[in-house]
Each structure stands twice: as structure tokens, then as C-alpha cells.
Amino acid sequence: MTSNQLPTTPQPDDYDSPWKEAIEHYFPEFMAFYFPNAYTAIDWSTPYHFLDQELRTIVPQSAQGKRVVDKLVKVQLLDGKERWLYIHIEVQGNRESGFPKRLFIYNYRTYDKYDKAVASFVILADSDPTWRPSSYSYEFVGCKMTFAFETVKLLDFEPRMEELLASDNAFALVTAAHLLTQKTREKSLERLDAKSQLIRLLYNKQWTKERVRELFRVIDWFMELPKELEQQLQTEIYNIEEEQKMKYISSIERYAMEKGWSEGIEKGIAEGLEIGMERGMERGKLEVAERLLGVGMNIEQVAELTGVSMAQLRKKQ
């Protein structure tokens, strides 16, 4: 074990959820950042639509179980034509010989079922710099079929980290968070430092409150920390918000909600759903408050962040 590792078994990094969240909120920025040629052909004054129901009929359940992100999107081009885009992100993929054929199958299934031409775009988020699939083809007795798709390799952005951090595109920050998550795997203290820097950068962007909250969730999802270090991060977030006089978000809010819902559902079975939920939420808040007091945060800060009364907190001291 290296000096900056903690003696704990880290949870597997949750890569697919942040990608899904970010694409749904910032799809135009996704296309502008990774696929600028396609972006310039789309009429962004016309609404675009995610075709989740149609996608479920094309991509089999077994493939959906892989660590991938699939999105099918209907857009209108500047020439007035409707087109469908298939977005595929290999979240934790490794070299796979059958990958181009799999994309080809999804493409022709969409065309066959809906009579819609589909452009396929691929993000490779793996750590193998040599794996760069871009086409599938076969040839037989003079007949040839070739299917090509656009590919972006996230590793290619690694030397451009400063540029990513300076950009105002949401997916520059998402890319930075993904790369730093990979770089700090099993290096908990380095991840704490990287996550703190990204959150401070996010606050310094002077973006809208909603944008900061959404991108905070993406960073928080990517860069999971052991509970011991998550507590330190809460203190850092509180200090950042105090410095900048901004009360945007906090992992405390998320943690308390998740803890409360989990315990509330469990207790709700025995005590009645509504009562169980309420009690579970209170337990979640109290547990977070106890953890914060344990790392040295003063009682006033803890009361403000968690909503637990000063009288309850004094009993915990």
C-alpha cells in the first residue's frame, strides 16, 4: 500500500451515472466539445428529443447491463432535415474485437425498424491508448459494406488539462473529472486533493447556481471518496462557500438524503411508509452531523449545513 492510500477497500467508481446526467443536461455542449462538425450542422433553435423508448427496442438488455452509456437523439439540421444521432460511450471498456460490429448492428437495426438514417458517435473512456476503433466492414464475392463512425478518445485530452480547466464548456470539466478519477484510482488522498481543486474551480467559474449544482453532482459521482475523506471535503466545501458568500450545494445534502431515504424505506416496512421516511431522514441528518463534529467543524457550522438543531447537537458533544 502506497503512502497516500487509506486502508480501506474503495467502491468501484461510478462512471455511467455522471455521463448520463451531463449529456441530458448539456447535450449541445456535448456535441460542440467532442464533435464540432456535427454540431455546426444542427439547427439548435429547434428542440431536440431523446428517444429512450426507441433505444430500448434496439439495444438488447444484455448490452444495457454493460458499463456503457447509450443515447438516441432526434435533431433537425440547418437544411431542415430530421436526423437521428446515436451516442455511445464505452465507460469502462477494454479492447473488444467485436465492438465495431456491435455498433454496426445497432445502426442497421435503427434504420431497418424506423427507416431513419443514423449517425453514430463514440466516446472511448478506457485507459488503453492504442484501442481506436472507427469502422466495420466486410467483403464477399465483389460486394463490400463499410460502416464508419466518429470516435473521440478521452485519453487524448490528458496533455490538455490546463485547457480543459480553463474552458467554459461543461464537458471540458466532465472530461477533466473523468481523467482525474482514472488517474487517482486507489490513491485516495490524491483524489481528495483533485476533487477539492475541481470544486473550487467550479465555484470560481461564476456560473448560475443551477449549473454549479448540476456539475457538482457530476464531479461528486465521478470522484467517490472513502467516508473518512468525504468528511474532510465537506469542511473544504463549507470554507469555499464562506469565502465566496455562496450557498450552492453540499455533498452533505446528498449524503443525508440518500441515508435518510435508505433508512426510511427500511423502517417504513415496519412502521408505515410516511413515518418511516421521516424518521429515516432525521437519522441521516444526525449521522452526518455527528461525523462533522467528529472532524472538528464547529457546532454552528454543522447546524447550518445539516438543519439539526443546536440543542440536539449539544447532546452529541
N, C-alpha and C positions, 0 to 999 in steps of 0.2 A: 504493500500500500504506500503510495507516494505521500509526501508531507502535506499536500493540500487536499487529501481525501479524508472524508469522515468515515468512521467505522459503521457505516450503515449501507444497506442494500438499496440503491436508488430505484425508483419506479421507472418503468420504460417511458421514454419521452413520448408525449402525446403530440404527434406531428399533424395528423389529419384534421383534427378539430379546428386548429387555428387557420389552416389553409381554407377550409370551407367557410368559416366566418368571414375571413378577409375578402374572399372572392365575391361573396354575396353582398357585402357592403361596398366594395370598391372595384367593381368589375371594369369600368372604363380605365381606371388607373392600372389595373392588371394588364389589360391589353396594351396600353401605352408604354408600359415599362418593359414588358417581355416581347411583345410582338407589334412593334410600331408601324410596320407596313400595313398590317390588317387593321390596326386602329385608325389609320388615316382614311381607310376605305369605308368605314362605318359611319352612318348618319346618327350621331349621338343626340340629336334633338328629338329623335323618335324613341319611344320606350323600347327597351329590350326585355326579354322574358326568359326565365329559367324554366326549362322543360323537364322537371323532375319526374313527372308521371311517365312521359315518353321514354326517358332514360331507363327507368326501371324495367320496361319491356324489352330493352336492347341489351343491357349489361346483365348477365346472369348473376344470381345471388352469390354464387361461389366466388366470382370475381370481386363483388362488392365487399366481401369479407377480407380481401387483401388490404394492406396498408396503402391505399390509393385514394385519390380524390377524383371523381368524375363529375363533370358538369356539361349539360347540353343547353345551349343558349340560342334563342332566336333573335336575330338582329336585322336591321334594314340598312342596306348600303346606300351610299350617296347617289347611286344611279337609280334608286327606287326599288331595287330588287330585294326580296326577302331571302335571307340565308341563315343556315344553322351552323353553329360552331360547336365542336366537341373539344372540351378542355380536359386533359388527363394529366394528373400529377402522380408520378411514382414517388410516394412519400419516403419509404424506406427500402426501395427496391435495390436489388443487386443485378448483376449481369444476367439476362434472361434471353436465351436464344429464340424463344417463341414470342417475344414481346411485339415485334413489328407485325407478325401475323395476327396477333390478338387485336391490335389496333385496326388492321385491315378488315377483320371480321366485324368489329363494331361499326366501322364506316359503311360497309356494304349492307349490313342489317338495317341501318338507319335509312339508307337510300331505298332499299327494297320495301321496307314497311311503310314509309311515309312519303316516298317519292320526293325526297328533299336532298339536294346536294349538300354535303357536309365537309367543312374544312376542319382538319384535326390539328390540335396544338398540344405539345407535350412539354412538361417541366420535369426534368430529371433532378431529383433532390438527393440522390445517393452519393456515396463517397468514393466511387470508382471513376477516376478522371478519364479512363480510356473507353468507357462504355458510352457510345453516342449513336444510337440507332436513329435512322432518319427515313427509311423506306422499306417496303416489302415488294418483292416481285417474283414472278415465275414465268417460265417459258416452255412451250411444248409444241412440237412439230410446226414451227414457224409462227405460232401465236404467242404473244407476250402481254403480260399485265404488270403494270408498275403502279404502286401506291406510295406517294411521298407525303411526309408530314413535317411540320416545323418543330424543331426541338431547341429548348434552352437548357443549358447545364448550369445549375446554381454554383457549382464549384468555380466556374469561370469568373464569378464576381468577387471571389475571395481577395485577389490583389487590389480590388477597388473599394475596400471597406470604408475609407475616408469619404469617398464619393457617395457611397450608399448612405452614410450617416448625415451627410450634408443635404441630401435630396429632400424635396417636399412631397415626393410620390410615396404613398402609403406602402407600396410593395418594395421600395428600397429598404424601408425599415423592416418589413417582413422578411426580406432576403437576409438582411444583417442578423436578425434574430435567429433565423434557421441555421445560418453558418456558425454563429457563436454557440448555438446549442450543440451542434455536432462537435465543435472544437473543444467544448468543455465537458463532454460526456465522461462521467466518473471522476470529474475534477470539481468537486462541489464548491470550494472556495473561489476558484476562478470563475465559476458560473455566477456566484453571488456578485462578484465584482462586475462582471459583464452585464448582468441583468440590472444592477443599480445604475450603471452608466447609461444603458438604453432608456431606462425610465426617466432619469434626469434629462436626457436629450429630448425625450418625448414632451416633457413639461416645458422645456426651453423653446419648443417649436412655435409656441403661441397659437396653436390650433384651437378650434372650437372645443368646448367641453365634451360634446358627444364624440367627436373624432378621437380625442385623447382617451376617453373611456373605452372605446371600441378597440383601439390599438394597444392599450394597456392589457386588455383581456388576451389579445393575440400573443404579446410578449410573455404574459403570465402563463399561458397554456404551453408555449414552447419550452420555456426555461424553468421547468419544475425543480424545486429545491427540497432538500430534507426539511422537516418541520423545524429543526433547530436553527437553520439558517433563514428559513422563511420568517421567523420572528425578528431576526436582525434586519431583514429587508423592510418589515413593517415600520420599524423605527426610522430607517433611512427615508422611506416614503413620507412619513409624518414630517420629518425635518425639511424635506424638499417643499412640501406644501406650506409649511410655516414660512420658509424663506420667500416663496413666491406669492404667498397670500392666496393660494388656490386650493380649493377643496374639491378635487375632481373625483378620485376614486381611491380604493384601497383594497388590497388582497384580503384584508380583514373582513370587508363586506362580503366578498365572495366566499371566503372560508366559513364565516358564520352562517351564511345562507345554506351552503352545502351541508354543513354539520347539522344545522337545525332541521332541514328537510329530511335528512337521512334518519336522524333520531326520531323526528316527529312521525314519520311513516311507520317506523318500527313500533313506537309506543301507541300509535293510532290504532293498530290492530287490536290492542287490548283495552284501550281507554276510550275509543271513539275518535274518528279521524280528526275532527276540528280541534278537540282538546289536545290530542297527541301532537299535532303540528305546533301548536302554540308552545307547549312545554318543551318540545324539541328545539325550537328556535331559541328559547331562553337558555337552555343548556348550552347551545352552541355559542351564544354570546358570552356566557360566563366562562366557558373554557378558553375562548380567545383572550378574554380579559385577564384570566389567571396567567396565561402564557406571557402576555405583555408585561404584567407586573413582575414576572419572574426574570425578565431580561433587563429590568431596570427602568422601564418607562414610568413616568410619574403618574399618580392616580388621576390627576385632572385630564391628562392626555388620553388615558385609557377610557375614562368616562365619555369623553367627547367622541372618540373613534368607535366605541362599541355600543353606546347607548345604555350601558349598565349604570345604575345609579351609584352615586358616591357612597351611600350607606351600604349597599351590597359589596362594593369594592373594599371598603374598610374592614368588613368582616373577613375578607380573603387575605388581608395583610397579616 
